[in-house]
Amino acid sequence: MDKIISFDIWDTIIKRKCHPEEIKLHTAKYIVLKYEKHLKERYRNIYEILKERDNIEEKICKENKANGNDDECRIIDVFKKLQENIFKEEIADISEELLKEEIEQEKRCIFINPDILPVFEKYKDLKMYCISDFYMGADSLKILLDYLKLPVKIEKIYSSADYLLNKRTGNLYKEAEKELGIKP
């Protein structure tokens, strides 16, 4: 059996030059600037959009937990519901557009944590995986890691958004162990 090592992504491999809420505020500003005429009057304010988004995330997490998963959500589900709540009328689905914009803003704000580089070097002969509690799935996280040109190969990313399981409960670790056929 191969020896492996797993890493968290945020604040372990990747750091931001800003608070994470600033990324969400950027997305809210994008919505206001691009879709202002479609917004309900109340949501022509980026802070009201952010508050609504946070409320939606919390509600979806509770629903997922009630359905037997952990209290996690997928960003696309959040954006779909946000769109329903803030626009005056129904418009074409912009959830993928918002995800792309948020990923682009993340790219503008992220950098490799310099403290991880010696760790990568030390464990370079092991297969490396990432296990992350985040509302973006592995595909989006891979885009961010690829953008940073990590000096190592990440075999697979386990994101709480893909499994609706998280690290806090230990369930995301258990899922990775099961898929990889390993014991810690």
JOQUI-V738202 format. One record per backbone hydrogen bond with DSSP energy under -1.0 kcal/mol. CO is the residue of the C=O (numbers start at 0). NH is the residue of the N-H. If there is no record, write none. Layout:
co = [CO & CO]
nh = [NH & NH]
This chain:
co = [2 & 4 & 6 & 8 & 8 & 8 & 12 & 13 & 14 & 18 & 19 & 19 & 20 & 21 & 22 & 23 & 24 & 25 & 26 & 27 & 28 & 29 & 30 & 34 & 35 & 37 & 39 & 40 & 44 & 45 & 46 & 47 & 48 & 49 & 50 & 51 & 52 & 53 & 54 & 55 & 56 & 57 & 58 & 59 & 60 & 61 & 62 & 63 & 64 & 69 & 73 & 74 & 75 & 76 & 77 & 78 & 79 & 80 & 81 & 82 & 85 & 93 & 94 & 95 & 96 & 97 & 98 & 99 & 100 & 101 & 102 & 103 & 105 & 105 & 108 & 110 & 112 & 115 & 116 & 117 & 118 & 120 & 122 & 126 & 127 & 128 & 129 & 131 & 133 & 134 & 136 & 137 & 138 & 139 & 140 & 141 & 142 & 143 & 145 & 155 & 157 & 158 & 159 & 163 & 165 & 169 & 170 & 171 & 172 & 173 & 174 & 175 & 176 & 176]
nh = [126 & 128 & 130 & 11 & 12 & 13 & 112 & 10 & 110 & 21 & 22 & 23 & 24 & 25 & 26 & 27 & 28 & 29 & 30 & 31 & 32 & 33 & 34 & 37 & 38 & 87 & 42 & 43 & 48 & 49 & 50 & 51 & 52 & 53 & 54 & 55 & 56 & 57 & 58 & 59 & 60 & 61 & 62 & 63 & 64 & 65 & 66 & 68 & 67 & 71 & 77 & 78 & 79 & 80 & 81 & 82 & 83 & 84 & 85 & 86 & 39 & 97 & 98 & 99 & 100 & 101 & 102 & 103 & 104 & 105 & 106 & 107 & 108 & 109 & 16 & 14 & 115 & 119 & 120 & 121 & 122 & 123 & 125 & 4 & 154 & 6 & 157 & 159 & 160 & 74 & 140 & 141 & 142 & 143 & 144 & 145 & 146 & 147 & 148 & 129 & 131 & 162 & 163 & 69 & 171 & 173 & 174 & 175 & 176 & 177 & 178 & 179 & 180 & 181]
